[in-house]
Structure formats: C-alpha cells, structure tokens
C-alpha cells in the first residue's frame, strides 16, 4: 500500500472556491487506475492560510508511476489555471512498512 500525500496551503481569500473545486478534483484523482480512496484532512490554519492534507491510497508503485507519467501534470495545471499563486502544494510518497493495530 502506498500513500500519495498532497499538502496544500491556500490563501483564506480563495479557501471557499478552492474547497468547492477540491470536492470534485479528489474523486477525479481517485478514479485513476490503482487509486483506492482518499482522505482530506484539515490542519491548524496559520498566517492567513488554510492548511489541508489529502492522502490518496494507491494499490502499488506501478499505478502511482502511471499517474505521474500520464495524469499528474494535467491535474496540477488545472489547479494553477484556476487559482494561480493563491496556493502552494507539496507532495510526498509514503510506502507502508508495517501496520500495527490493537490486538484486543
């Protein structure tokens, strides 16, 4: 299992329209081959910006690489075209090493 993490910092002035757009953008990403689901997290706002993290669960590295090769640049450009410099996005890939759960 792989987590593709996208961390967003959005100007408060654009937070509402950006969040409306994300509600359709996230399901679009999840529809790509190998993507399983996504969770959107809110973080403590700072300096007039909303901070959000999206975790996309991806089945395997091959599926994520296919996304990078075929879809990522278009998906990223759509956000830039709509919101310009009112947001930043940082991304990272987390590869599950072990999973622990309460055994009781």
Sine and cosine of phi, psi and omega as CSV:
sin_phi,cos_phi,sin_psi,cos_psi,sin_omega,cos_omega
0.00,0.00,0.67,-0.75,0.01,-1.00
-0.83,-0.56,0.64,-0.77,0.16,-0.99
-0.96,-0.29,0.84,-0.55,0.15,-0.99
-0.98,-0.18,0.93,-0.37,-0.12,-0.99
-0.97,-0.23,0.76,-0.65,0.08,-1.00
-0.86,-0.51,0.87,-0.50,0.03,-1.00
-0.97,-0.25,0.84,-0.54,-0.06,-1.00
-0.92,-0.40,0.63,-0.78,0.14,-0.99
-0.82,-0.57,0.91,-0.41,-0.16,-0.99
-0.85,-0.52,0.76,-0.65,0.09,-1.00
-0.82,0.58,0.67,-0.74,0.03,-1.00
-0.81,0.58,-0.58,0.82,-0.03,-1.00
-0.90,0.43,-0.38,0.93,-0.01,-1.00
-0.93,-0.37,0.04,1.00,-0.10,-0.99
-0.87,0.50,-0.69,0.73,-0.04,-1.00
-0.91,0.41,-0.81,0.58,0.02,-1.00
-0.90,0.45,-0.55,0.84,0.02,-1.00
-0.91,0.42,-0.68,0.74,-0.01,-1.00
-0.92,0.40,-0.59,0.81,0.07,-1.00
-0.89,0.46,-0.70,0.72,0.03,-1.00
-0.89,0.45,-0.67,0.74,-0.01,-1.00
-0.86,0.51,-0.55,0.83,-0.02,-1.00
-0.89,0.45,-0.36,0.93,0.12,-0.99
-0.98,-0.22,-0.48,0.88,-0.02,-1.00
-0.93,0.37,-0.70,0.71,-0.04,-1.00
-0.87,0.50,-0.77,0.64,0.04,-1.00
-0.87,0.49,-0.53,0.85,0.06,-1.00
-0.89,0.46,-0.71,0.71,0.02,-1.00
-0.89,0.45,-0.68,0.73,-0.01,-1.00
-0.89,0.46,-0.39,0.92,-0.01,-1.00
-0.97,0.24,-0.19,0.98,-0.01,-1.00
-0.95,0.32,0.47,-0.88,-0.04,-1.00
-0.83,0.56,0.75,-0.66,0.06,-1.00
1.00,0.02,-0.24,0.97,0.07,-1.00
-0.99,0.16,0.72,-0.69,-0.11,-0.99
-0.99,-0.15,-0.79,0.61,0.00,-1.00
-0.23,-0.97,-0.02,-1.00,0.00,-1.00
-0.55,-0.84,0.47,-0.88,0.10,-1.00
-0.77,-0.64,0.73,-0.68,-0.01,-1.00
-0.96,-0.27,0.84,-0.54,-0.01,-1.00
-0.94,-0.35,0.63,-0.77,0.16,-0.99
-0.99,-0.13,0.65,-0.76,0.08,-1.00
-0.89,-0.46,0.21,-0.98,0.00,-1.00
-0.85,0.52,0.86,-0.51,0.03,-1.00
-0.89,0.46,0.45,-0.89,0.05,-1.00
-0.50,-0.87,0.56,-0.83,0.10,-1.00
0.77,0.64,0.69,0.72,0.06,-1.00
0.94,0.33,0.38,0.92,-0.03,-1.00
-0.75,-0.67,0.60,-0.80,0.14,-0.99
-1.00,0.05,0.67,-0.74,0.00,-1.00
-0.90,-0.44,0.85,-0.53,-0.03,-1.00
-0.75,-0.66,0.52,-0.85,0.09,-1.00
-0.78,-0.62,0.72,-0.69,0.10,-0.99
-0.91,-0.42,0.79,-0.62,0.11,-0.99
-0.96,-0.30,0.90,-0.43,0.12,-0.99
-0.99,-0.14,0.82,-0.58,0.10,-1.00
-1.00,0.01,0.79,-0.61,-0.06,-1.00
-0.84,-0.54,0.65,-0.76,-0.11,-0.99
-0.89,0.46,-0.66,0.75,-0.10,-1.00
-0.32,-0.95,0.17,-0.99,-0.03,-1.00
-0.90,0.44,-0.61,0.80,0.00,-1.00
-0.85,0.52,-0.69,0.73,0.01,-1.00
-0.91,0.41,-0.67,0.75,0.01,-1.00
-0.91,0.41,-0.65,0.76,0.03,-1.00
-0.90,0.43,-0.61,0.80,0.06,-1.00
-0.89,0.46,-0.65,0.76,0.07,-1.00
-0.87,0.49,-0.75,0.66,0.00,-1.00
-0.86,0.51,-0.69,0.73,-0.07,-1.00
-0.95,0.31,-0.57,0.82,-0.20,-0.98
-0.90,-0.44,-0.36,0.93,-0.15,-0.99
-0.78,-0.62,-0.47,0.88,-0.20,-0.98
-0.87,0.50,-0.71,0.70,-0.07,-1.00
-0.90,0.44,-0.63,0.78,0.03,-1.00
-0.92,0.38,-0.68,0.73,0.01,-1.00
-0.89,0.45,-0.66,0.75,0.02,-1.00
-0.92,0.38,-0.66,0.75,-0.03,-1.00
-0.90,0.43,-0.55,0.84,0.02,-1.00
-0.87,0.50,-0.70,0.72,0.04,-1.00
-0.90,0.44,-0.67,0.74,0.02,-1.00
-0.90,0.43,-0.68,0.73,0.00,-1.00
-0.88,0.47,-0.60,0.80,-0.04,-1.00
-0.99,0.15,-0.62,0.79,-0.20,-0.98
-0.83,-0.56,0.02,1.00,0.09,-1.00
0.80,0.60,-0.79,-0.61,-0.06,-1.00
-0.99,-0.13,0.32,0.95,0.00,-1.00
-0.99,0.11,0.08,1.00,0.04,-1.00
-0.50,-0.87,0.33,-0.94,0.18,-0.98
-0.79,-0.62,0.43,-0.90,0.02,-1.00
-0.69,-0.72,0.76,-0.65,0.13,-0.99
-0.88,-0.47,0.60,-0.80,-0.06,-1.00
-0.77,-0.64,0.49,-0.87,0.14,-0.99
-0.45,-0.89,0.34,-0.94,0.00,-1.00
-0.92,-0.40,0.78,-0.63,0.03,-1.00
-0.91,-0.41,0.85,-0.53,0.01,-1.00
-0.96,-0.28,0.85,-0.53,-0.07,-1.00
-0.89,0.45,0.79,-0.61,0.06,-1.00
-0.99,-0.11,-0.78,0.63,0.04,-1.00
-0.55,-0.83,0.38,-0.93,0.06,-1.00
-0.81,-0.58,0.73,-0.69,0.00,-1.00
-0.86,-0.52,0.64,-0.77,0.03,-1.00
-0.64,-0.77,0.41,-0.91,0.06,-1.00
-0.90,0.43,0.84,-0.55,-0.07,-1.00
-0.99,0.15,-0.14,0.99,-0.06,-1.00
-0.99,0.16,0.00,0.00,0.00,0.00
